[in-house]
Amino acid sequence: RPWRTAKGLRLGDPVARIRRLHPGALRTPRGFRIVSGILPFGRPVPYAVLGARLQGGEVSAFTLFVGAAGD
């Protein structure tokens, strides 16, 4: 089965569906930050734990950050 978020966002979905399913998602230059985290090293910096990349106004990929710190 294709990847999807717990709320049902899938590859190929339009931006309007991101906004409807994940109203707290933050727009970024590459897409949307669906789930945010804060890097605790040095100055706190927000990052996307789960992101949605866009191409042509549609979700083209999901990104996932795994902060294993070299483990």
C-alpha positions as CSV (number, residue, x, y, z in Angstrom):
1,R,0.0,0.0,0.0
2,P,1.2,3.5,-0.7
3,W,2.5,5.6,2.2
4,R,0.0,7.8,4.0
5,T,-0.2,9.8,7.2
6,A,-2.3,8.7,10.1
7,K,-4.9,11.2,8.9
8,G,-4.9,9.8,5.4
9,L,-2.6,12.2,3.4
10,R,-1.2,10.4,0.4
11,L,1.3,11.0,-2.4
12,G,-0.4,13.0,-5.1
13,D,-2.8,14.8,-2.8
14,P,-3.2,18.6,-3.4
15,V,-2.1,21.3,-1.0
16,A,-5.8,21.9,0.0
17,R,-5.9,18.3,1.4
18,I,-2.7,18.9,3.5
19,R,-4.3,22.0,5.0
20,R,-7.6,20.2,5.7
21,L,-6.1,17.1,7.2
22,H,-3.2,18.8,9.0
23,P,-4.3,22.3,9.8
24,G,-1.2,22.9,12.1
25,A,1.3,22.0,9.3
26,L,3.7,24.8,8.6
27,R,4.5,25.9,5.0
28,T,8.2,25.7,4.1
29,P,10.1,26.5,0.9
30,R,10.1,22.8,0.0
31,G,6.6,21.8,1.2
32,F,5.0,21.4,4.6
33,R,6.3,20.5,8.1
34,I,3.5,18.2,9.3
35,V,5.1,17.2,12.6
36,S,7.7,19.5,14.1
37,G,10.5,19.0,16.6
38,I,13.2,21.2,18.1
39,L,16.9,20.3,17.7
40,P,18.3,20.5,21.3
41,F,21.9,21.1,20.3
42,G,23.2,24.7,20.5
43,R,20.6,27.2,19.6
44,P,17.2,25.5,19.5
45,V,16.2,25.1,15.8
46,P,12.8,23.7,14.6
47,Y,12.9,20.9,12.1
48,A,10.4,18.6,10.3
49,V,10.1,15.2,12.0
50,L,7.6,14.4,9.3
51,G,7.4,16.6,6.1
52,A,5.6,16.6,2.8
53,R,7.5,17.7,-0.3
54,L,5.6,19.3,-3.1
55,Q,5.9,19.2,-6.8
56,G,3.3,20.9,-9.1
57,G,1.1,21.7,-6.1
58,E,0.8,18.0,-5.0
59,V,2.6,15.9,-2.4
60,S,5.5,14.2,-4.2
61,A,7.3,12.7,-1.2
62,F,7.3,12.3,2.5
63,T,10.4,13.1,4.6
64,L,11.2,11.6,8.0
65,F,13.9,12.7,10.3
66,V,15.5,10.1,12.6
67,G,17.8,11.8,15.1
68,A,19.9,8.8,16.2
69,A,23.0,11.0,16.9
70,G,25.3,8.4,15.4
71,D,23.9,5.5,17.3
